[in-house]
Amino acid sequence: MTPTAAPKPSAEPLEGRTPDVPHLAAADGTVVVYSDIGCPWATLALHHLRRAIRRAEAPLAIDHRAFPLELFNSRPTPKEILDPEVAAVAEREPALGWTGWQAPPSTYPDTTLPAMEAVQAAKDPRIGGLEGSDQLDEALRAAFYTESRCVSVHSELIAVARRCSLVDSDALDDALRSGTYRRALFTQWEVSATDAVRGSPHLFLTDGTNYHNPGIAFDWPDGEPRPVIHAYQPGVWDRLVTLAVTAR
């Protein structure tokens, strides 16, 4: 695969580091990422993480863990909250190709749990392993943010999976029908609810060092129609990948 052009290196401190959490350390050769597919900030982070891994040709796999916002909030994330966040991210990073939701509002996803369950199921080596799981996660996020597809629906999940060369979509279909991996989703939610995991996204390296939403800083002041991004440093992702490769 042709490496992508590197962003300007950042000399700023790698913001977002939180206290080391050894019991959540990633396995060798992996980066653990807690996130929600419906979180634009996590999707931006994964965009940069994947590009940095490819540029470095690093021997790293992404191990996805669920940070299910709707279980924390006891409701779906409202479209009127997500739309301004998507717009803010899309303006800052046009390479994502996001255009906002283009399909009828009635088809907007009311849950991302099935999509996150599919990503967990795809980790099974008989279905896709970590590489297949990450390929499916990337494809599902693209289906939601760039194609306006309802990733709440089983048939859409399988249709997206069929486009993933590393995923056995028939085996995934069977796994989702049986609900085998729903328990993993709720177990990860329970871990996410501890103080060790700060939000979506939160990355963990093999030595227990970890970073919550690195490379960006924003808030949403009262009266503003959407979040205000105060700092954006995509160059930190190349440094983070170097740390991930050398962490032991």
Secondary structure, 3 states (H helix, E strand, C coil): CCCCCCCCCCCCCCCCEECCCHHHCCCCCEEEEEECCCCHHHHHHHHHHHHHHHHHCCCCEEEEEECCHHHHHCCCCCHHHHHHHHHHHHHHCHHHCCCCCCCCHHHCCCCCHHHHHHHHHHCCCCCCHHHHHHHHHHHHHHHHHCCCCCCCCHHHHHHHHCCCCCCCHHHHHHHHHHCCCHHHHHHHHHHHCCCCCCCCCEEECCCCCEEECCCEEEECCCCCCCCEEEEECCCHHHHHHHHHHHCC
